[in-house]
């Protein structure tokens, strides 16, 4: 472990009481220095606090009036400062803080319930206790969540306050207040880290998307049954996206812009956490089973964990191009005492383990300060533990047998070997050279495709009504090019021009353009011009292109390779001949 991680000495120790959905790493000030943002619930006697740590030093504290259910960061504009907003969810409201100051507040509007069985119970009941009994029966039938907020509050009251509440609310309309349970970030039109984001909001029965620029709900809405416990999103809102929702009852929903499909998978046990990736998702259940599915809900593999899972997070090491799943478990030792164990999975294979003295309940991974790869963990006692991944660290990616349950139709997924990792590092070191070579190859490919297209056009056109040939006459340095054209069609050809394209540095042509008179069917004519060599050049430089066009359409294109002619040697031989004569 010493060769992989650097343990941060936290003195004095930091103690926090929070949940995994209420902690994150974010550049809250736009200064390229990621801070640790966490909600500290404390002992329960005081109000929760939103704390921001720069390194190990607490820099800001924001006091909250109620307990939040989730926090996240969103970018609300394309300003050059790149300062995000910290979104804090409390009941049916979302508080946005920018630069640790209040920026905006958005509230989910309540709905009025009319003409339902619940409304009839409120109208027909004679007293409060009669209504209370009927609401208890209705709650067991349709579910407590399906009741209005008015009825839910009545069922939660003490008996001494029931009559007062009944007299207060019996003449008013029933109200359903939608409580926000989860939020997550979804990029609008750019996958850039600082791109404008949308906020995906999950209530007890609805998934909606908030535009953070105008703070208005977008038209995409999705209904579901059950209270959302975990949610993850990937993609771009303006292009295509996918939203994975897990409920407290173990149901998994997958929503996307192109498909509004709903309920997909129902697990046998409650879900601890979910991770959504581009082509698959991973979920961990309370019975200690780590499962992986495709987006069409086809099971790829599942692994039995060595203990009870407490949290799970995605871990992507950019320098290694390695994506892992980090799972914390509560493991019982042989002496009966519990300890913490953090497992890092690459696919279904454990590639690294971290033993902890206490069970880890919260984990987050990402950039912390100027360190690219930081793992922040909080145990059951509230103690914060920070580990930094060494730049020279390596993970054991060798394939080993794992306790994988047999799944029908299990796919054989290749594992990343050390050779693959080394090749990836070499490609990152020589990325510029590889880019230049790729662009050169792409340009050469475009030239080849263009030439082949011209040849195909030439063969198609000339095979129908035109036959050409060329002759090169003379010994140099002055040559004559004679170009023959023969009409193979049934109609005469008119308006044909012949052009000679050359490099003026190596040749000079007396008449580079020739207008051909009418070509009678079955008759062959020719046009000629004189070419003089000016200097010596390579084969590509000596070539002369002949283009036959009719108006703006190119009918034929040919290339004449001129012979090598040394002007200096020729002049010397001519002088010797003059002396000898």
Secondary structure, 3 states (H helix, E strand, C coil): CCCCEEECCCCCCCECCCCHHHEEEECCCCCCCEEEEEEECCCCCCCCEEEEEECCEEEEEEECCCCCCEEEEECCCCCCCCCCEEEEEECCEEEEEECCEEEEEEECCCEEECCCHHHHHHHHCCCHHHHHHHHHHHHHHHCCCCCCHHHHHHHCCCHHHHHHHHHHHCCCCEEECCCEEEEEEEECCCCCCCCCEEEEEEECCEEEEEECCCCEEEEEEEECCCCEEEEEEEEECCCEEEEEEEECCCEEEEEECCCCCCEEEECCCCEEEEEECCCEEEEEECCCEEEEEECCCCEEEEEECCCEEEEEEEEEECCCCEEEEEEEEEEECCCCCEEEEEEEEECCEEEEEEEECCCEEEEEEEEEECEEEEEEEEECCCEEEEEEECCCCCCCCCCCCCCECCCCCCCCCCCCCHHHHHHHHHHHHCHHHHHHHHHHHHHHHHHHHHHHHHHHHHHHHHHHHEEEEEEEECCCCEEEEEEEEEECCCCCECCEEEEEECCCCCEEECCCEEEECCECCCCEEEEEEEEEECCCCCHHHHEEEEEEEECCEEEEEEEEECCCCCHHHHHHHHHHHHHHC
